[in-house]
Amino acid sequence: MCLAIPARVAELLDNDSAVVELGGVRKEISLALLDGVVVGDYVIVHVGYALNRLDPEEAAKTLQLFAEIGLQTE
């Protein structure tokens, strides 16, 4: 089973990379598949790649569902 999670872009780096943050954990990911991502955007992350930009309200709903099933993100 594969899982893609929403994460907030905390920092933009060189070479189409960024640092995302989820629940206090920071991870470097690739933005090579997306254009125009800015700090504060939410992106769907899978295997170290941002696959899609996500509306903040939709990200909040998804993170709430994760919390409800016991996957704490904060």
Secondary structure, DSSP 4 states (H G I P E B T S, - for coil): ----EEEEEEEEETTTEEEEEETTEEEEEE-TT-SS--TT-EEEEETTEEEEEE-HHHHHHHHHHHHHTT----
